[in-house]
Amino acid sequence: MNRSVANVSRGENGDAATLSDVTDKSAILNRLEAAIWVFDVDESRVVWANQAALAVWDAPDLEELQARNLKADMSPSVSQRVKQFQADFIEHDASFSEVWTLYPQGVPKSLRVRYVGIELDDGRMAMLCEGHDEVVEQPETIRSSDALLHTQLMISLHHENGEALYLNPAARAAFDAPNAHLHSRFVRKRDFDKLLKALRTDGQTSIITKVATTKGERWHEVTARTCHDPVSGVPSIHVSETDVSDLKEAEARAKSQAYTDPLTGLPNRIHLPILHQQMTAQAEADGDIVGVFFIDLDQFKAINDTLGHSHGDTMLIRVAKRLRAICEGTDKVVRLGGDEFLLLATVPEDDPQQLCNIAGKILEALSLPVRHDGRKLSVTPSIGIARWPQDGETAQELMKNADLAMYQAKAAGRNRFRHFDARMKQDQETELETLTDIREGLKRADFVAYYQPRVDLATNRIVAVEALARWNHPKRGLIMPDAFIGLCEKTGLINDLGLLILRDALKQQKSWRSQGIEIFVSVNVSQRQLSSFDFAEQVQDALQEFGCDSSGLELEMTETLLVEGDKTVHQNLKALRKLGVKIAIDDFGTGYSNFSRLNDMAADCVKIDRSLIRDLPRSEPIVKMMIAMCKLMKVSIVAEGIENAELEAKVRDLGCDEIQGFYCAKPMTATNMTEHLQGDMGVEPPSRSTK
């Protein structure tokens, strides 16, 4: 390639000078005041220098200077810069003039150096350097020039139309082409337009944008301001850039982690509003509706606690996988937390029946039988459905309404789905009002114990009474437990209510004892109570307060606690047994009916659920088996729900020990129960069987 390097270095025929051309004219060049030397870029050595250059480099002669390895003291930035010069000499016939600081013998010396390309005799491209003393340069100027050379900050100067005027080494390395237009860096044209608009308005701006570099697409923080070219004086744009790709990638990872459930890999609750906005925007454009399916796994806690959390996690992963398989198109699945999931599906507005079809697929897909200890357990879904936009606009409103519908599905027997309707919200508002009333009622002690007797079939005498909660509402009168127990369980108020009824029953037991009536008292407890770390201590305190014998107290719990009970539950049961309190299993036969666990709990009494008793004689084989097992374990057997003489005769023949139900007596106030007990007095109550 032909190039003009300097008059002194041109060959006789006008072609590019070579090192031989220069050395042939060495006598002339040695007489010049300007320092001229030839630098071999590849070897980082000076291969020729005139006398002025030898003085600049503080070299006694050319041989000594040629022997120096300048690469040893060359910074990476300088090495990169001279490589850029070499490439531009070859590709663009370029020349450069910059202030450089040399370090001959370790002493800094600043010169303005003009660089042009020169071919070595072997054809490689070297650099012809022409240096002039810059006696007028101030230290600040010299240092700023050196800083531009070494900094990793990409600095460039552009004509106001974007044409490149200057790139420092870092910018030159990043964008390769020294004359490329500014707009060519921007991957997104709108970002460049945005930058120009801000410069016209404010004179300066800063944006983070994707740019095309020699390393591929990167994220840069680009700061630009308007200025003038110090050489030509034309309006210009000064640009400085920092590579923030690592930061953006870290932000993206953090965002992904923040929006993703770590167990299942599904989007999480935080991601839901974004998914909702995307899906509803598309649905609105297409004239569709979005169905929001709130999915809760029935009895998952029981399985999780029984089989272990690792097994529970595996099941949740399987649920997530099966829900994904149901999705079509833009459908999404979200894990809200625990065993709650949300599925968002788009369906045609004129075919809402598809929502039912999807719900049916969910019910079918999530029938997950689990085998454990030779038994098959199942987790089923309860599903609530809300529709956008009919049932709500925001993600939060739709999720809330779908949740309400899901609870209706649970109340209807689980493993089913329900659609949201406005009445559910009204019911919720009523529930909130009731909850407020319950809290106030607990403070006023409006809740009292009613008592229902248990009769021994061998003696036909009352041997125990069960304390049942009733609510004496100041305006609504007597309220039965079905209206408030579930809400108390749901909100945790059952702990306060349960303790209140326990204390009321023990206080009444003390009163009866003072009247000569010795009677066994049975009180219901909930899982929430047994899951409280101090429950056994509360029972002990109440027994001591009223001076009651622990052997005269029985605590009833449902058999689901045999499976759902956690470590705290079993610790409380152990402490209660140590106190001498009796344990009864209520509603036995409606759940897992695990006799081995019944034996582990050392239960004293089993109350066969009224549904089995009511279903006699069809349920007789099951009832017979239960009675046989209980007798084998020496556990007292109570038949619940005895409402007539016929049922009483059947359970007597089957071998039950006691009966309870309307046939004996309905629940009654303490005063009425006292009269009832007094009428039954005359026979000493038999001792309770214990294990």
N, C-alpha and C positions, 0 to 999 in steps of 0.2 A: 504494500500500500504506500502511495506517495504521500508525503506530508512535509510542510514547511516548519522547521523547528527553530531556526534563527539564521540570519544571513551567514554568520560565521560557521555554521554547521551544515550548510548545503553542499551537496556534491557538485562537481563541475557541470553535470548534465541536468541539474535541477531536481534530481530524485532525492528521496529521504536520505539524510546523512547517516552514515554508519560510524562505528567507533574508529574505523581506519581513517575515515575522512577527518575526524576530529584530531586524532593523533598526528596525522600528516601536517596539520596546521598548528601544532602545539607551540611552535616558536612564537607565532602571532598571538595565540590565546594566552600565553604566559605573560604577555606584555599588557593585557587588559587588567583594569582595576577590579572588575567584577569577578567574583569567585565562581568558577565553572567546574563542575565535576559530573561524572557519569556514574549512576548508581545501578548496580545489577539487582533488580527487584527479587529475582528468584533466589540469589545467593546471599542477599543482604550485605553486599560489599561494594565499596567504591573501587571502580576499575580504572578510572583515570581522573586526574584533577590538575588544574593549572596552579601556578604559584600562589595566586590569591586564595584559592580553595584550600591549599595546604596550610596557609596561615589560619584560615577559618577553622580548619579541623585540628590545628595545633600539631601538625605532623612534620617531622624533620625532612622527610622525603616521600616520594610516591610509593616506594616499596613498603615502607612502614604503614602507610595508610591503607594500601591494598591488603595488607595482612590482617587488618582489624576485622573481627566478626561483629558487625553492628547489630545483628539480630539479638545478641545476648542482652543488650540494654534497651531493646525496642519494645514499647508497650503494645498490647494487642490492638489498641485503637490505631496506632501509627502503622502497624503491620497491615491492618485492614484497609487503611486509607491508601497506602502505596499500591496495594493490590488493585484497588478500585481505579487508581490512576492508570495502572498498566492496562487494565481492561478497556478503559475509555480511550487510551492511545491507540489501541488496536482497532476498536470498533467505531470510534467517532472522530479520530484525528484530533483529539481534544488537547487543550493546553490549560494550565491552571496557574494562578498566582495567589499565594497565601503567606501569611506570617507564620514561620515555624521556629521552634526553639530547638537548636541542636545542643548536644552535650559532649563536646570534645574533651576527653580526659576528665569527664565528670563536671565540667564547668559550663553552665547554661550560656548560650549565645543565640540571640534572636535575630533573624534575618527575614526579609521579604524574599521569597523564593519563587521563581517562575519555573514551571515544570513542563517539558515537552517530551515526546517519545523519541527514542533513538534505537536503531537496531544494532545489536551486537554482531560481531563477525560470524557467529554461529546461527544468526537469524532470530534469536530471542529478542523480545522487546525490553529495553531498559529505559532509564529515565535520565534525561539531560537536565541538570539543575543549574540555574543561574541565580546566584544569591547577591543581595545588596544589603548593606548595613541599614537598619531602620532606626537611626539615631533620634528621629522625631517621635517614635512610638513611646507612649507612657507605659509604665508597668501594668496598669489596669488593662490597657489595650492588649498587651502581650499575653497576659493571663487569660483574658476573655477569649482570645483566639485559640489558645492552648486548650481551654476548657471545652470549646466547641468541638475540637478535634477528639477529645477523650470521652466526652459524655455519652451515655447510653440513651439520653433523651434525643429524639429525632427532631431536628430543627430544619426548617426549610423556609425559603422566601419565594413568593410567587407574585407575578404581575396580577393586577386586580381581576384580569380575565382568567386566571388560573395557570398561566404559563410559568414553568419553573425558572427561577433566577439563581437559586443556590440551594444545595442540600449538604448538610454536614455529613461526616462519615457514617453516623448511625442511620440517618435518613437514606443516604445513598445505598447502604447495605440492605435496608428494608424494602426499598422500592426499585432497586436495580437501575432502571432507566433514568439517567440524570435530567432528561428534558421532558419527562412525562408530565402531562397536564394534571393539575390537582384533582379534577373530578374523576380521573381514572383510578384513584385510590379507593374511592367509596364503592362498596358493594351495592348499597342501596342509594339510588340517585336522589330519592327524597331527602336523605340525610345531608347530601351536599347542598341541595336547594335550601334546606332549613338553615345550614351554616351561613350561606350567602345572605339569606334574608335577615338573619340576626346581625350579621356584620353591617349591612346597610342601615339597620335600625339602631343598633347599640354600639357599633364599632368594635365589639368583642363578643366572644361566645365560647362555650365549652360543651362538647357533647361526647357521649360514648357511642361508638359506631363500629360496624364491621368494615375492615379495609382489606384490600388485596395486597399481599406482600410476597416477598421471595419465599417465605415459609408457608404460603397458603393464606387462607382467610383467617384473620386475627381480629381481636377486639382491641381497639385503641381509644384512649381518652385524648380527644383532639381539642386543643385550645388554640384559638385563632384571634388575631386582632388586626385592624387596619393600620397601615404605616406607609412610609415612602422608602423606595429603594435608595440607599445611601450613595449609590454610584450614579444612577440616572435621574433620581428624584421623582420617578413616576409612582403613582399610587400603587401600593402593594399590600400583600397579605402575609403576615408573619405567622407561621404555624409551628407549634410544638406538640409532639405526640409521645404518649407513654403506652407501652403494651400492657394491657390489663386483662389479657386472655385468661391467665391463671386465676385471677380474682373472679372473673365472670364464670369460669368453670366451677370454681368453689361455690359461688353463689347458686349456680344451677344445681349442683349436687345437694347443697343445703336445702334449696327450694324443693327438689325432688324428695328428699328425706322428710321435709316438713309436710309435704302433700301425700306421702305414701305410708300405708300401714306396713310396719316392718315384718310382721308375721306372714301376712297373706300376699303382700305386694299390691294390694288394691289401693285405689285412692282412698284417702281418709276424710274425716269430717271437715277438716280445714279446706280440702279441695272441692268440697261439694258446691259452694256458691259459684265457682268458676265453671264447673261442669253444667250446673243448672243454667247459667247464662248462655253457654254455648248451645246447649240442646234446645232451650226455649226460643232462642233467636232463629235457629234453623227451622224449628217446628212452626213458628209464626210465618216464616217465608214460604213454607210448604203447605200451610193450612192444616197442620197436624196438631195433636194434643200429646202431652207427655204424662205418662203414668208413673207415679212414685210409689214403689212397693216397700213398705217398712216390714222387715223380716226379723222376727225374734225366735230363737230356738227354744222350744218347750223343754223344761226339765234339764237344760244343759248343765246347770250348776250341780245337780245331783250326779250326773255322769262324770263331770269334771272332777268333783271331789272324791267320787268312788274309785274311778280308774286312774286318777292322777292328772296333773296339769299337762304333762307332756302328751298324754293321750288326748286330752281336750284340745291342745294346740293342733295336733294332727287332724282332729275332726274339723276344726275351724278352717284349716288349709283345704281340706276336702270340700267343705261347704263352698269356699271361695271358688275353687276350681269348677264345681258343678254349676254355680251361678254364672260364671263366665261363659260356660258352654251354652247356656240358655240365650245369651245376648246375641242380637243380630244388629248389623249396621252400626249405628251410633249409640246403641244401648250401653249403659255403664253400670258397674257394680261398685258400691262404696261400703267399706267397713266402718261403721260408726264407733265401734268399741265393744269389748266383751263379746257377747253372742248376738249382737245386733248388726244387721246389714241393710243396705238400701239399694234397690235396683231401679234405675231410671230407664224407661223404654218409650220410644216414640211410636204412636199408632195413628192411623187415619181418623180424623174427626168424625167421619160418617160410619166408622166401624168400631165403636167403643167395646164391643164384645171381645175384641182381641185382648183387652186387659184381663178379662176372666181366663182366657186361654193361657196367657202368660202366668197368671197366678196358679193355674192348674199344673203347669210345667214345673213351677217352683215346688209345689207340694209333692209332686212325684219325684223330682230330683233330690230333694232333701230328706227322703225316707232313708235314714242311715242306720241300719241295724248294727249293733255292736255286741260282739260276744265277749263275755268276761266271766270267769269262774263257772263255765258251763251254762250260763244264762244269757239270753239275748235281750239287750236293752235297746231302746230306740229313742232317737231325738227327732222330733217333728217340728215344722215351722208354724207359727201363727203369723198371718200376713194382714196388714192394713194397706188400703189403696187410696191414694188421693190423686186428683187430676189437675194438671195445669192446662188452662188458666181457671177452670171452673171452681176448683177448691182452694185456690190461693195463687198469689203471684210470685212471692219470694220462696227461696229454697227453705228458709226456716219455717215459714207458714205451712208449706206443703208437708215438710217432714213432721211437724207437730200434728197436723190433721191426720196424716197416715198413721202416726203413732196412736192417736185416739182410736182409729179404726182397728188397729192391731190389738189393742186391749179388749175391744169388743169381740174380736175373734177368740182371744184367750178365754174370755168370760163365757163364750158360747160352747166351750169344750176343747179348744186348741185344735191344731192341725187343720186349719181352715182359713178362709180369707173373708174380710169384710170391707165394703166400700165406705168411705167417709160420707156422712151427711151432716147437715147443720145441727140436728138434734144432739149429736155427740158432743158438740161444743157447748150446747146448753147444759147437757148432763155434766160436763166438766165444770162449768161455772157453778152448778148446784153442788157438785162435789167439793169445790173450794169453799163454798159457804158452809157446807157441813163440817169441813175440816176446821174452820174457824170456830164453829159451835163446839166441836169436840174439845179443842184446846181450852176453851173457856169452861166447858163442863168438867174437865179434869181439874181445873183450878178450883171450881166450886164444889167438887166431889159429888157431882150429879150422877155419877156412875156407882151402882150398888150391886151387890151379889144377890141373885135369886138362887133358891136351892131346890134340887130335884133328888128324891130319895132313890137308893138302890136297895133292892129287896133280896134277901137270901132265900133261895128256893127251898132249902132244907127246913127252915124254921118259919118262913113267911114273915120275917121281921126285917125292919130297916137296919142295915149294917153300915151304911155310908150315905153321905149326901154329896152331890156335885155342885160346886159353886159356879153359877153362870152369870155372865155380865149382862146388866140391863141399864138402860139410860133413862133416867127420870128427867126428861127435857122440860124446862120451865114453861114452854109455850106449846110444845107438840105432844106432851104427855109421855107415856112409857114407849120407848123405842126398842125394838128387838135387835139382837146382835147382828143379824144379816145386813142391817143398814149402816153399821159402823165398824165391825171387826175387820173387814177387808181393807177399808180405808186406813184404819190404824196400822194394819200390817204393812201396807204400802208405804206409809209415811214414817214408820218407826215409832209412832205413838203407842204401839202395842206394848212397849216396855213399861211406860207409865201406867197404862190401863191394867196390864197384867199384875203389876206390883200392887196397885190399888185394890184389885179384887182379892189378891192373896192376903193382904193385910186385913181386909174386911172379913174374909172367911175365918182367919185365925182369931180375930177379935170376937167373932160370933161363937167360935168353938170354945173360947174361954168363958163367954157368957153362959153357954149351955152347960159347961162343966160346973159352973157355980150353982146351976139349978139342978145338978145331979144327973145331967144327961151326958153320957159319954158316947160320942159319935165320931166316926171316921170322916174326914173332910177331904174331898178331891177337888183340885184346882187345875184348870187348863193352862198350859204354857205354850208359847210360840217359839218358832225357831229363832226369831230375833232376840227373844229373851235369853234362850240357851246359848246364843252366840255372843252374849255380853260377858266379858271376862269376869265380872264381879257378880254374876247372877246367883251362884251358890252362896256367896257371902250375904247377899240381900235376903235370901231365904233364911239363913241362919240368924241374921239380925232380927227378922220378923218373928221367928219362933221364940227367941229370947225375950223380945219386947212384950209378947203376950203370954209368956210362960207356958207355951204349948209343947207337948211331947212330939218330937220329930216322927216317931213311929205312928202317930195319928194323922199324919199328912201324906197325901198321895198327889203326885204331880202327873197330869195327863199330857201326852204329846202324840202327834200323829205319826204313823209309821213311816212317812216320807222322810222324817228326821233320821231314820235308820240309814238312809242312803245319803241324804243331803247334809247330814251333820258334819261339821268340820272339826278340827282339832279342839277348838275351844268348847264346842258342844260336848264332846266326850270327856273333856277335863271337868266340866260342870257336872255331868252325870256321875262321874266317879266321886266327886266331892259330895254330891247329894246322897249317894249311896252310903258314903262313909258317915254322914250325919245320921243315917237311919231313916231317911225319907223314902217312901215307897214310889215306884215308877210304874205307871200304867200306859199302855199303848192304846190310843183311841182310834176309832174308825178302821180297825184292822180288817184287811181283806180287800181294800180299795186300791192298794198300790203294789209294791214289790213283794210283800208278804214273805220276807226272808227270815225263816225261822232260825237260821244260824246266827244272824245278827241279833235277833230277838234274844237268843240265849247269851250272846256276848254282852248285851246291855243289862242282863240280869233283871229283866222286867218281872214285876210281881203280879201284874194283872193285864189281861188282854180284853178289850171291849170289841166284840164282833160288830162290824158296821151294820147299821139298820137296813141298808140296801140288800144285804145278804139275808138278813132275817125276814124282810118283807117278801123276798123271792122264794121263801120256803113253800112247798117242798122241793121245787126245782133245784135250789141251791144246796140241798141237803148233803150231797157227797162232799162238797167243799167245806161246809160247816162241820161235818163229822170229822174230816181230816184235821181241821184247825183245832177242834176240841181235843182230839186224840193227842196231837202234838203238844198242846198246852198242858194236858194232864201229865204227859211224859216229863215235861219240864217243871211240873208242880207249880203252874201259873194259874191263878184264879181266872175264871172265864165269866164275863158279863155280856149278856145279850142286850143290845140297844134296840130302841124303837118298838118295844112291846106295847101294842095298842089294844089288844083284846085277849080274851081268855084262850082262844084257839092258838095264838102264837105262844102264849105263856105255856100251854100244855106241850107244844112241839119242842120248844127249847129245853123244857124240863126233861122230856124223854131223851133228848140228844145228849144230856149230861151237863148243861150249863150250870154254873154255881149261883149266879145272880142275874137279875133282870132290872132293866131301867126303861121307863117309857110312860106314856100317858095312862096306860092301864094301871100303873102303880100310883102315879100322881104327876100333875103338871108342875113345872117350876113355880116356886112361890116365894113370897117375901120371907124374911127371917122370922117375923112375928108369926106368920101362918105356919112356917116350918116348925117352930117351937111347939105350937099346939098339936101339930101332926105327930111330932116325936113323943110328946107327952102322952098322946093317945096310944102310941105304940109301945110305951114302956111296960115293963113287967118281965121281960126276958133279957138277960144279959147278952149283949151283942157278942157273937162268936169271935174268937181271935182270928186275925188275918193270916193266911198262909204266906210264908216267905220262903225264899230259896235257901 
